[in-house]
Amino acid sequence: MYDEKTKKKTIKYITINREYLGLNLPLGTKDRWKDYSAEQGMSVTALITKLIEEDMKKNDFKG
């Protein structure tokens, strides 16, 4: 069950281990991306990350 203690632990984990990137997209883009990523069997975040990482590797980006 999800209680306040679990919620606090989750927030602490996210604060320490994750970064947030917000995007402003044309209307309808989010739904199209969600549908496409679902067809690929992954989340929108996972799909975007995968595509960017593949592109960086292809272009030998060392950043």
N, C-alpha and C positions, 0 to 999 in steps of 0.2 A: 504494500500500500504506500502511496506517495504522501508523506507527512511533512511537516515543517523542517524536521531534522534532515530528511533526505533532500528537500528543496535547498536548504542552506549549503549542503555538501555539493550539490550540483552547481549552484551559483559560484561557489568557491573554485571548483574545478574549471569551469568555463572562464572565470576571471584570470586564472593562472595559466591555463594551457591553450586557450583559443584566441583567435582574432576575429573581428567582425568587419565585413565589407558590405556596405549597402550600395545598391545600384538603382539609378533612375532609368526606367525602361519605357519605351512607347507602350501604350495600352495594348493589351492582348499578348505581349511578348512573354510575360510570366507564364500564362496558361499554355502557350505553345511549347515553351521550354519544359514545363512540367510534364506535358503529354509525351514529348519526345524522350525525355530522360526516363520516364516510366517504361516506355517501350524498350529502352536499353537496359532496364533492370537496375537503375541507380537513381539516386536523388539528383536534383539540379546542382547542388553543391559538388557532389562527387563527379558529375559529368563535366562541369566547368573546370574543376581542378584537373581532371584527367586530360582534357583537351589542351589546357594551357601548359601542363607539364610535358605533354608529348611535343607540343610546338617548341617549347624551350629546348628540349633535347634535340629535336630535329635541326634547330638553328644553332646548336652548340653554345647555348647561353650558360654562363658559369656563375651569374649573379648571386 
